[in-house]
């Protein structure tokens, strides 16, 4: 990412310290199979990047100051989209029927908002104990914000997950470097889980790191 292309809008002259502050992008590498929570203010942009390709990212968001009660809702979003694929410029919605995020860029265009996160019992029923899961990752990274159980994890927006006709197949959708960029329409807490599902050839057969870029 170029550091030379800072737009004038990135300069914050309202700090009152007499010096302009430069908002620089911060890249957070989320290790394979792990989760990451981050806060964004209304109007800020952030980006989810698939660094190596074919890596699903389970994504969720909550409105700050609501004790995790107002949250990104795939049900409401499907209603507003009249479908399951947001176009650039369209919004994701909360369970209070409010737009929470706007999709401002997307180099992949293939995502899912129909399936739940992978969860501990899914792996246990397949004979794999103590496997990391997206629901578990969400609970772990959201614990400081008051989430007590993976059962409280939301239905995710499954970025880079390819589920044609609601089928789960070994289909990747993203290439290395593919990204989605959102604009926050409210002060949010966001969480992303680098999906640990490494069985049956999913996630390209190898779970890999992703990046979350904030401060855009
Ligand atoms: Zn998963």
Boltz pocket constraint, residues with backbone or C-beta under 6 A from the ligand:
constraints:
  - pocket:
      binder: B
      contacts: [[A, 58], [A, 117], [A, 118], [A, 133], [A, 134], [A, 135], [A, 194], [A, 195], [A, 196], [A, 197]]
      max_distance: 6.0
